[in-house]
Amino acid sequence: MAPTIRDGDLVIFKPGKAIGNRSIVLLNNKWGEAILRRCRVKGDEVFFSAENSVYAPFKADANTRILGTVVDIWRKVKI
């Protein structure tokens, strides 16, 4: 079962933490918006992909700024 980050979830990230294959990172896209993407490594290439397959994976460019790596996700659960 793939992890899903939903509206209202609290995402804890560590600034500057080294990224690895399959880690979730917080980064700025080419429009300057902060987004969460999964890091995928294929050979020597690094791609960032959304859990939602509607969004195409992309490679980082000069405008991409990695803000940090997600270390935990907290969700409120109704009891």
Secondary structure per residue as TSV (DSSP state, phi and psi in degrees):
chain	resnum	aa	ss	phi	psi
A	1	M	-	360.0	123.6
A	2	A	-	-77.4	141.8
A	3	P	-	-67.7	143.6
A	4	T	-	-128.1	130.4
A	5	I	-	-98.4	125.9
A	6	R	-	-112.2	164.4
A	7	D	T	-55.7	136.1
A	8	G	T	92.1	-12.1
A	9	D	-	-70.5	148.0
A	10	L	E	-99.6	118.6
A	11	V	E	-104.6	122.9
A	12	I	E	-102.5	124.7
A	13	F	E	-129.9	155.9
A	14	K	E	-108.7	116.1
A	15	P	E	-61.5	138.0
A	16	G	T	72.7	1.6
A	17	K	-	-66.8	141.3
A	18	A	-	-61.9	137.9
A	19	I	-	-92.7	150.2
A	20	G	-	-135.8	172.4
A	21	N	T	-58.5	132.8
A	22	R	T	74.5	3.3
A	23	S	-	-77.5	154.9
A	24	I	E	-98.9	128.8
A	25	V	E	-121.3	151.2
A	26	L	E	-99.9	123.4
A	27	L	E	-144.2	163.5
A	28	N	E	-93.1	131.6
A	29	N	-	-83.6	-174.0
A	30	K	T	-66.7	-13.7
A	31	W	T	-98.9	2.6
A	32	G	S	87.0	4.2
A	33	E	-	-81.7	142.9
A	34	A	E	-81.5	125.8
A	35	I	E	-134.9	157.8
A	36	L	E	-104.4	130.9
A	37	R	E	-142.7	151.9
A	38	R	E	-87.5	133.8
A	39	C	E	-84.4	129.1
A	40	R	E	-125.8	129.4
A	41	V	E	-110.4	124.3
A	42	K	E	-125.1	105.2
A	43	G	T	64.3	-120.8
A	44	D	T	-96.2	-0.1
A	45	E	E	-101.3	142.7
A	46	V	E	-114.8	126.3
A	47	F	E	-117.9	153.0
A	48	F	E	-118.4	124.5
A	49	S	E	-130.1	149.6
A	50	A	-	-84.5	155.2
A	51	E	S	-67.9	-26.4
A	52	N	S	-86.0	117.3
A	53	S	T	-69.5	-5.1
A	54	V	T	-66.5	-30.4
A	55	Y	S	-91.9	129.5
A	56	A	-	-76.0	142.0
A	57	P	-	-64.1	155.0
A	58	F	E	-144.7	159.9
A	59	K	E	-96.2	150.6
A	60	A	-	-67.3	143.9
A	61	D	-	-122.7	-169.4
A	62	A	T	-62.1	-26.4
A	63	N	T	-89.5	-8.3
A	64	T	-	-79.9	128.4
A	65	R	E	-124.7	118.1
A	66	I	E	-83.5	121.0
A	67	L	E	-88.3	-30.6
A	68	G	E	169.0	179.0
A	69	T	E	-112.0	135.6
A	70	V	E	-69.8	128.3
A	71	V	E	-109.8	-19.0
A	72	D	E	-161.9	153.0
A	73	I	E	-132.0	125.1
A	74	W	E	-111.4	139.6
A	75	R	-	-133.6	136.3
A	76	K	-	-75.6	134.5
A	77	V	-	-120.0	129.2
A	78	K	-	-77.1	134.3
A	79	I	-	-107.2	360.0
